[in-house]
Amino acid sequence: MHYMEVLMLITAAEYVPPTSDENVTVTDTEFSNVPVRLYLPREQSSGLKRGMVYFHGGGWCIGGAGMKPYDLLSRQTSNQLNAVVVSVSYRLAPKYHFPVQFEDVYAVTKFFLQSSVLSQYGVDPNRIGVAGDSAGGNLAAAVAQQLLDDLEVKTKLKVQALLYPALQTLDLNSPSYRENENTPILSKPLMVRFLSEYFTTDSSLREAMASNRHVPAESSHLFQFVNWSKLLPEELKKGHVYTSPVYGSSNLGKKYPGFLDPRAAPLLVEDAKLRGLPLTYVLTCEHDLLRDDGVMYVSRLREAGVKVTHNHAKDAFHGAVAFISSPTDLALGHRLSNQYIKWLNDNL
C-alpha cells in the first residue's frame, strides 16, 4: 500500500456517520459536486443564522469531514453559535494533487456564498467565515485571499480562523522546524512527505525538500515573505541563526510550480494582497513545527493593517484541538476548541 493509504486507515477508524441530535441536524450532501457534511441548528430564532465553512487537516492527504473530532467540533460550532456549518471533504493526495484540493474547497465556499443558497439556509450574508486546521488552515487562508480578487462573489467574509496552519513551502528550516523535527504527531519527515505529496509522487521533490534545497534561484525574491529573522519575535528566535537559502534545481520549479503558488503557500503573497482580508484568528502551538508559519503570518497581517487575534498556546502541540474526542489530553483540546468558538461568537 502507498504510505498515505496506510495513514488513511486512521481516518477510516475515526469515521462517524452523520447523526442528528436535539440541537443540530446533520446530513451528508454535496455542494458544487464536492462532498460536505452540513450542520443546521434546530434552534428556532427570528433572526438570520451565522455561517461557517470548515476545512479539515491531514496534510492534504488524509482526513475527512466525517472524522469524529471534526464532526464534534462542527457540531459544537453550529450549536453554540446558532450557525450553519459546512464541513468539506475535499479530494486528497496522492490520488489528486494541487490544485485539486484548493479548487474543491473554493468551489464549495463560492457555492455557499451565493445569495440564493444563503437565503435557502437562512444565513446572514454579513456573518460568514472560513476556518480550518493545519492543511485546512492553509486552504482557509488561500480561499480568503482568492475571494478578494473574485468579482463574481458579492458576499464578503467577516472572519477567517486558522488553527496551527501550514502557510509556506519555502523554508523548512525555521526555528520551529528545527526544535520540533522529531516531535510526535507531526515530525519534519512526515511534514515533508505531506508537502511533497501535495504536489507530486515524484520522490525527487521530497528529497530536495528534506534538505531544504528545493527552491530555484529564480524564485529567490519569495524568501522575503518568509524571512523568519525579520518576522518572528525575539522570544521565538531562541538564539537560532538565520542562514541564507541554498537554491535547488530549476527543473523542480518548472515541473511542479505548485509549491511556489500562493494558493498552496499563502505567505507568498505581496503585502497589498493582505490588506483586504477579514478579521483573523490564528492559533499557534509552542511544540509544533508549523508554529513559525502562523506567527509570521500574524506579523505580516498586522503590518498590512488586518486586525488579528493571536492565541499562542505554550503548552500545546500540533493537532491539539482534535483531542476533544480523545480520552487523552481532553482538557487541552477542550480549552483550545472553546477559545476558538468563543472568538467566533464574539466576532462573527
C-alpha positions in Angstrom: 0.0 0.0 0.0 1.0 3.6 -0.5 2.2 5.3 2.7 -0.7 7.7 2.7 -3.2 4.8 2.2 -1.9 3.3 5.4 -2.5 6.6 7.2 -6.0 6.8 5.7 -6.8 3.7 7.8 -6.7 6.0 10.8 -9.2 8.3 9.1 -11.5 5.3 8.5 -11.3 4.2 12.1 -12.3 7.6 13.3 -15.3 7.9 10.9 -18.7 8.6 12.4 -21.9 8.7 10.3 -24.0 11.8 10.1 -26.1 11.7 13.2 -28.5 14.4 14.2 -29.2 15.3 17.9 -31.5 17.5 19.9 -29.5 20.6 18.9 -28.2 20.1 15.4 -29.5 18.4 12.2 -26.6 16.7 10.4 -26.6 15.4 6.8 -24.1 14.4 4.2 -24.7 16.1 0.8 -22.8 17.8 -2.0 -22.1 21.5 -2.8 -20.8 22.1 -6.3 -20.3 18.3 -6.7 -17.9 18.2 -3.6 -19.0 16.1 -0.6 -19.8 18.2 2.5 -21.2 17.5 5.9 -23.9 20.0 6.7 -24.8 21.1 10.3 -28.1 23.0 10.7 -29.0 24.3 14.2 -32.5 23.3 15.3 -33.0 26.4 17.5 -35.9 28.5 16.2 -34.9 32.1 16.1 -36.5 35.1 14.4 -33.2 36.4 13.0 -30.7 35.0 10.4 -28.1 32.5 11.3 -24.3 32.8 11.1 -22.4 30.7 8.6 -19.1 28.8 8.7 -17.2 26.8 6.1 -14.7 24.4 7.7 -11.7 22.6 6.1 -10.2 19.6 7.9 -6.5 19.0 8.4 -4.4 16.0 7.4 -1.6 17.2 5.2 -3.8 17.4 2.1 -3.5 13.5 2.1 -5.7 12.2 4.9 -8.8 13.1 6.9 -12.4 14.0 6.2 -15.4 15.9 7.5 -16.7 12.6 8.9 -13.8 12.1 11.3 -15.0 12.1 14.9 -13.0 15.2 16.1 -14.2 17.3 13.1 -17.8 16.1 13.5 -17.7 17.1 17.2 -16.1 20.5 16.5 -18.5 21.4 13.8 -21.5 20.2 15.9 -20.3 22.4 18.8 -19.8 25.4 16.5 -23.2 25.0 15.0 -24.9 24.6 18.3 -23.1 27.3 20.3 -23.1 29.9 17.5 -26.5 29.1 16.1 -24.6 28.7 12.8 -24.9 26.7 9.6 -21.6 24.9 9.3 -20.4 23.4 6.1 -17.5 20.9 6.6 -15.8 19.9 3.4 -14.4 16.5 2.4 -12.1 17.7 -0.5 -10.2 15.2 -2.7 -6.9 14.0 -1.3 -3.3 13.3 -2.4 -1.7 11.1 -3.6 -4.6 10.3 -6.0 -5.2 14.0 -6.5 -2.5 16.7 -6.4 -2.6 20.5 -6.1 -4.6 22.5 -7.1 -7.5 20.0 -6.8 -7.8 20.3 -3.0 -7.8 24.1 -3.3 -10.3 24.0 -6.2 -12.7 21.8 -4.2 -12.8 24.0 -1.1 -13.0 27.1 -3.2 -15.9 25.7 -5.2 -17.8 24.9 -2.0 -17.2 28.3 -0.5 -18.2 30.1 -3.6 -21.4 27.9 -3.9 -22.3 28.6 -0.3 -21.8 32.4 -0.7 -24.4 32.6 -3.4 -27.3 34.8 -2.2 -29.8 32.1 -3.2 -28.1 29.4 -1.1 -27.6 31.7 1.9 -31.3 32.6 1.7 -32.2 28.9 1.5 -30.4 28.2 4.8 -31.4 31.4 6.5 -27.8 32.7 6.7 -26.9 36.3 7.3 -24.6 37.3 4.4 -22.8 39.7 6.7 -21.8 37.0 9.2 -19.9 34.3 7.3 -16.4 32.9 7.9 -14.0 30.2 6.8 -11.8 28.1 9.1 -9.5 25.2 9.1 -6.8 23.4 11.0 -3.3 22.5 9.7 -3.6 21.8 6.0 -7.2 23.0 6.3 -5.9 26.3 7.8 -3.7 26.6 4.7 -6.8 26.1 2.5 -8.8 28.6 4.5 -6.1 31.3 4.2 -5.8 30.7 0.5 -9.6 30.8 0.0 -9.8 34.1 1.9 -7.1 35.6 -0.3 -8.6 34.3 -3.6 -12.0 35.7 -2.8 -10.6 39.2 -2.7 -10.0 39.1 -6.4 -13.1 37.2 -7.4 -15.5 39.7 -9.0 -18.3 37.0 -9.2 -18.6 36.8 -5.4 -20.5 39.7 -3.9 -20.6 38.4 -0.3 -17.6 39.2 1.8 -16.2 37.1 4.6 -16.4 38.6 8.0 -13.7 36.3 9.6 -11.1 33.7 9.0 -9.8 31.3 11.7 -6.6 29.5 11.2 -5.7 26.7 13.6 -2.0 25.8 13.6 -1.9 26.4 9.8 0.7 25.4 7.2 1.4 28.6 5.3 4.6 28.3 3.4 6.7 25.7 1.4 10.0 27.6 1.0 11.9 27.4 4.3 11.6 24.1 6.1 14.4 25.1 8.5 12.8 27.8 10.6 13.4 27.6 14.4 10.1 25.7 14.9 11.1 23.1 12.3 14.5 22.7 14.0 13.1 22.4 17.5 10.3 20.0 16.6 12.0 17.9 14.0 11.1 14.7 15.8 8.0 15.8 17.7 5.2 13.2 17.8 2.0 13.8 15.7 3.9 15.9 13.1 7.6 15.3 12.6 9.7 17.0 9.9 9.9 13.8 7.8 6.2 13.4 7.9 5.6 17.1 7.1 8.0 16.9 4.2 6.1 13.8 3.0 2.8 15.6 3.2 4.1 18.7 1.4 5.7 16.9 -1.4 2.8 14.5 -1.9 0.5 17.6 -2.2 2.3 18.4 -5.5 3.7 15.1 -6.8 4.5 11.5 -6.1 8.0 12.2 -7.6 10.4 11.4 -4.8 12.9 14.0 -6.1 10.9 16.8 -4.7 10.6 15.1 -1.3 14.3 14.6 -1.2 15.0 18.2 -2.1 12.6 19.5 0.5 14.1 17.2 3.1 17.4 19.0 2.6 15.7 22.4 2.2 17.2 22.8 -1.3 14.1 22.8 -3.4 13.6 26.4 -4.3 15.1 27.5 -7.6 17.3 30.7 -7.6 14.9 32.4 -10.0 12.4 32.4 -7.2 14.8 33.8 -4.6 12.6 37.0 -4.3 10.0 35.0 -2.5 12.1 34.4 0.6 11.5 38.0 1.7 7.9 36.8 2.6 9.1 34.0 4.9 12.3 35.5 6.4 11.8 34.5 10.0 14.7 36.6 11.2 12.6 39.7 10.5 9.1 38.3 11.1 9.5 36.3 14.4 9.6 38.0 17.8 12.8 37.6 19.7 11.4 35.0 22.2 10.7 32.6 19.3 14.1 33.0 17.6 15.7 31.4 20.7 19.2 32.1 19.5 18.8 30.3 16.2 20.8 31.8 13.4 19.2 32.6 10.1 21.1 31.2 7.1 20.7 32.3 3.5 18.8 29.8 1.4 20.6 27.2 -0.7 18.9 27.0 -4.0 17.8 23.9 -5.8 17.3 22.8 -9.4 15.3 24.9 -11.7 13.7 21.7 -13.1 11.7 21.1 -9.9 10.2 24.6 -10.0 9.3 24.1 -13.7 7.9 20.6 -13.3 6.0 21.3 -10.0 5.3 25.1 -9.9 2.5 24.5 -7.3 4.9 24.7 -4.4 5.7 28.3 -5.4 2.0 29.2 -5.9 0.3 31.4 -3.2 -2.8 29.2 -3.3 -0.5 26.5 -1.8 1.6 28.9 0.3 -0.5 31.9 1.4 2.6 33.6 3.0 4.0 34.2 -0.5 1.5 36.9 -1.5 2.7 40.5 -1.5 1.6 42.9 1.3 -1.0 44.6 -0.9 -2.9 41.3 -1.2 -3.2 41.0 2.5 -4.8 44.4 3.2 -8.4 43.4 2.4 -8.5 40.3 4.5 -11.2 39.9 7.2 -10.9 39.7 10.9 -8.4 36.9 11.7 -7.9 34.4 14.4 -4.6 32.4 14.5 -3.8 29.6 16.9 -0.2 28.5 17.1 1.3 25.9 19.4 4.7 26.1 21.0 5.6 22.4 20.3 4.7 22.4 16.7 7.0 22.7 13.7 4.3 24.8 11.9 4.4 27.4 14.8 6.5 29.9 12.9 4.3 29.7 9.8 1.4 31.0 11.8 3.5 33.6 13.7 5.0 35.0 10.5 1.5 35.3 9.0 0.3 37.2 12.1 3.2 39.6 11.8 2.6 40.2 8.1 -1.2 40.6 8.5 -0.7 43.2 11.3 1.8 45.1 9.3 -0.8 45.2 6.5 -3.4 46.6 8.9 -5.5 43.5 9.4 -7.0 43.0 12.8 -5.6 39.7 14.2 -6.2 37.8 17.4 -3.2 35.5 18.0 -3.6 32.8 20.5 -0.2 31.2 21.2 -0.6 28.0 23.3 2.7 27.5 25.1 1.6 24.0 26.4 0.2 22.7 23.2 1.3 20.6 20.2 0.2 20.2 16.6 -3.3 18.8 16.3 -4.3 19.5 19.8 -7.8 20.7 19.0 -8.6 17.2 17.5 -8.1 15.7 21.0 -11.6 17.0 22.0 -12.8 13.5 21.2 -9.9 11.6 22.8 -9.6 10.4 26.4 -6.0 11.8 26.4 -5.3 15.5 26.7 -9.0 16.1 26.9 -8.7 19.3 28.9 -6.2 20.8 26.4 -8.3 20.0 23.4 -11.5 21.4 25.0 -9.7 24.6 26.2 -8.4 25.3 22.7 -11.6 24.5 20.9 -13.6 26.6 23.4 -11.3 29.5 22.9 -11.7 29.2 19.1 -15.5 29.0 19.4 -15.7 31.9 21.8 -13.7 34.1 19.4 -16.1 33.2 16.7 -19.0 34.0 18.9 -17.5 37.4 19.8 -16.5 38.4 16.3 -18.8 36.6 13.7 
